[in-house]
Amino acid sequence: METNEFEKGKVFNFNDSVEYASGGILSKTVLKKETGNISLFSFARGEALSEHTAPFDAMIQVVDGKGEVTIGGKPFILKAGEAIIMPANIPHAVKAVEKFKMVLTMIRSK
């Protein structure tokens, strides 16, 4: 069975696992389960995910560059090595202040 997930039992580096696309956003699925998923994103400078809500908590970890995460109308600037948890059902958005890469971890709850 073919999967788009990262290969299990193999060492990898998030920063090296996704390239930057000029003027766009790329994403890769690291791990996808019924209980949640982990995705890796790269954003070209100025690119954004518009404001939306999700029914589950999610955590963003920045692995390269700098991004702005807005939660409930409050902006946060995150740089490589920093993380933030976005609470369920609160509007949030992500924008690349400069090109950046992030890991998004979403945990589903019943």
C-alpha positions as YAML, in Angstrom:
chain: A
units: angstrom
residues:
- id: 1
  name: MET
  ca: [0.00, 0.00, 0.00]
- id: 2
  name: GLU
  ca: [1.44, 3.39, -1.04]
- id: 3
  name: THR
  ca: [1.56, 6.16, 1.56]
- id: 4
  name: ASN
  ca: [2.54, 9.82, 1.41]
- id: 5
  name: GLU
  ca: [3.90, 9.70, 4.96]
- id: 6
  name: PHE
  ca: [7.58, 9.94, 5.81]
- id: 7
  name: GLU
  ca: [9.37, 6.60, 5.91]
- id: 8
  name: LYS
  ca: [9.29, 4.99, 9.35]
- id: 9
  name: GLY
  ca: [12.54, 3.86, 10.98]
- id: 10
  name: LYS
  ca: [14.59, 6.39, 8.99]
- id: 11
  name: VAL
  ca: [16.32, 9.48, 10.38]
- id: 12
  name: PHE
  ca: [15.30, 12.77, 8.76]
- id: 13
  name: ASN
  ca: [15.66, 16.51, 9.30]
- id: 14
  name: PHE
  ca: [12.53, 18.66, 8.98]
- id: 15
  name: ASN
  ca: [14.44, 21.56, 7.49]
- id: 16
  name: ASP
  ca: [15.92, 19.38, 4.74]
- id: 17
  name: SER
  ca: [12.66, 17.53, 4.04]
- id: 18
  name: VAL
  ca: [10.81, 20.28, 2.17]
- id: 19
  name: GLU
  ca: [12.09, 22.85, -0.31]
- id: 20
  name: TYR
  ca: [10.90, 26.42, -0.72]
- id: 21
  name: ALA
  ca: [8.68, 27.17, -3.71]
- id: 22
  name: SER
  ca: [8.94, 30.67, -5.11]
- id: 23
  name: GLY
  ca: [5.66, 32.44, -4.46]
- id: 24
  name: GLY
  ca: [3.91, 29.47, -2.90]
- id: 25
  name: ILE
  ca: [3.29, 27.08, -0.03]
- id: 26
  name: LEU
  ca: [4.37, 23.44, -0.05]
- id: 27
  name: SER
  ca: [3.25, 20.79, 2.41]
- id: 28
  name: LYS
  ca: [4.21, 17.21, 3.16]
- id: 29
  name: THR
  ca: [2.51, 14.69, 5.42]
- id: 30
  name: VAL
  ca: [4.90, 13.41, 8.06]
- id: 31
  name: LEU
  ca: [2.43, 11.12, 9.81]
- id: 32
  name: LYS
  ca: [-1.33, 10.72, 9.49]
- id: 33
  name: LYS
  ca: [-3.47, 8.79, 11.94]
- id: 34
  name: GLU
  ca: [-7.11, 8.73, 12.99]
- id: 35
  name: THR
  ca: [-6.08, 10.48, 16.22]
- id: 36
  name: GLY
  ca: [-4.14, 13.31, 14.55]
- id: 37
  name: ASN
  ca: [-1.53, 14.20, 12.02]
- id: 38
  name: ILE
  ca: [1.83, 15.92, 11.60]
- id: 39
  name: SER
  ca: [2.52, 18.02, 8.51]
- id: 40
  name: LEU
  ca: [5.54, 19.96, 7.31]
- id: 41
  name: PHE
  ca: [5.06, 23.26, 5.45]
- id: 42
  name: SER
  ca: [7.28, 25.72, 3.64]
- id: 43
  name: PHE
  ca: [6.07, 29.25, 2.87]
- id: 44
  name: ALA
  ca: [7.54, 31.75, 0.45]
- id: 45
  name: ARG
  ca: [7.79, 35.25, 1.93]
- id: 46
  name: GLY
  ca: [4.36, 36.91, 2.11]
- id: 47
  name: GLU
  ca: [2.39, 33.69, 1.57]
- id: 48
  name: ALA
  ca: [-0.35, 32.91, 4.08]
- id: 49
  name: LEU
  ca: [-3.04, 30.53, 5.26]
- id: 50
  name: SER
  ca: [-6.13, 32.69, 5.72]
- id: 51
  name: GLU
  ca: [-8.00, 32.87, 9.00]
- id: 52
  name: HIS
  ca: [-9.94, 29.72, 9.83]
- id: 53
  name: THR
  ca: [-10.92, 27.55, 12.79]
- id: 54
  name: ALA
  ca: [-10.26, 23.92, 13.57]
- id: 55
  name: PRO
  ca: [-12.18, 21.67, 15.97]
- id: 56
  name: PHE
  ca: [-8.94, 20.45, 17.60]
- id: 57
  name: ASP
  ca: [-5.87, 21.97, 19.25]
- id: 58
  name: ALA
  ca: [-2.87, 22.29, 16.96]
- id: 59
  name: MET
  ca: [0.78, 23.16, 17.55]
- id: 60
  name: ILE
  ca: [3.09, 25.02, 15.19]
- id: 61
  name: GLN
  ca: [6.86, 24.57, 15.50]
- id: 62
  name: VAL
  ca: [9.00, 26.84, 13.32]
- id: 63
  name: VAL
  ca: [12.07, 25.05, 11.93]
- id: 64
  name: ASP
  ca: [13.41, 27.80, 9.66]
- id: 65
  name: GLY
  ca: [12.80, 31.49, 9.09]
- id: 66
  name: LYS
  ca: [10.10, 33.65, 10.67]
- id: 67
  name: GLY
  ca: [6.31, 33.58, 10.56]
- id: 68
  name: GLU
  ca: [3.36, 35.37, 12.08]
- id: 69
  name: VAL
  ca: [0.67, 33.29, 13.74]
- id: 70
  name: THR
  ca: [-2.52, 35.15, 14.63]
- id: 71
  name: ILE
  ca: [-4.78, 33.55, 17.23]
- id: 72
  name: GLY
  ca: [-8.08, 35.19, 18.10]
- id: 73
  name: GLY
  ca: [-6.90, 38.43, 16.48]
- id: 74
  name: LYS
  ca: [-3.62, 38.56, 18.45]
- id: 75
  name: PRO
  ca: [-0.44, 38.29, 16.31]
- id: 76
  name: PHE
  ca: [2.63, 36.34, 17.45]
- id: 77
  name: ILE
  ca: [5.98, 36.41, 15.63]
- id: 78
  name: LEU
  ca: [7.75, 33.05, 15.78]
- id: 79
  name: LYS
  ca: [11.25, 32.22, 14.62]
- id: 80
  name: ALA
  ca: [13.18, 28.97, 14.22]
- id: 81
  name: GLY
  ca: [13.10, 26.93, 17.40]
- id: 82
  name: GLU
  ca: [9.88, 28.48, 18.72]
- id: 83
  name: ALA
  ca: [6.41, 26.95, 18.95]
- id: 84
  name: ILE
  ca: [2.83, 27.92, 19.82]
- id: 85
  name: ILE
  ca: [-0.37, 26.00, 20.50]
- id: 86
  name: MET
  ca: [-3.50, 27.17, 18.70]
- id: 87
  name: PRO
  ca: [-6.59, 26.30, 20.75]
- id: 88
  name: ALA
  ca: [-9.54, 24.52, 19.17]
- id: 89
  name: ASN
  ca: [-12.38, 26.61, 17.77]
- id: 90
  name: ILE
  ca: [-10.45, 29.92, 17.96]
- id: 91
  name: PRO
  ca: [-9.83, 31.66, 14.60]
- id: 92
  name: HIS
  ca: [-6.19, 31.55, 13.55]
- id: 93
  name: ALA
  ca: [-4.05, 32.39, 10.53]
- id: 94
  name: VAL
  ca: [-0.41, 31.94, 9.47]
- id: 95
  name: LYS
  ca: [1.69, 34.33, 7.37]
- id: 96
  name: ALA
  ca: [5.32, 34.22, 6.27]
- id: 97
  name: VAL
  ca: [7.11, 37.36, 7.51]
- id: 98
  name: GLU
  ca: [10.08, 35.94, 5.63]
- id: 99
  name: LYS
  ca: [10.33, 32.55, 4.02]
- id: 100
  name: PHE
  ca: [9.81, 29.95, 6.70]
- id: 101
  name: LYS
  ca: [9.18, 26.28, 7.43]
- id: 102
  name: MET
  ca: [6.93, 24.90, 10.12]
- id: 103
  name: VAL
  ca: [5.72, 21.61, 11.52]
- id: 104
  name: LEU
  ca: [2.00, 21.47, 12.27]
- id: 105
  name: THR
  ca: [0.87, 18.86, 14.80]
- id: 106
  name: MET
  ca: [-2.86, 18.37, 15.23]
- id: 107
  name: ILE
  ca: [-4.25, 16.14, 17.95]
- id: 108
  name: ARG
  ca: [-7.85, 15.05, 17.59]
- id: 109
  name: SER
  ca: [-10.03, 14.47, 20.63]
- id: 110
  name: LYS
  ca: [-13.40, 12.78, 20.95]
...
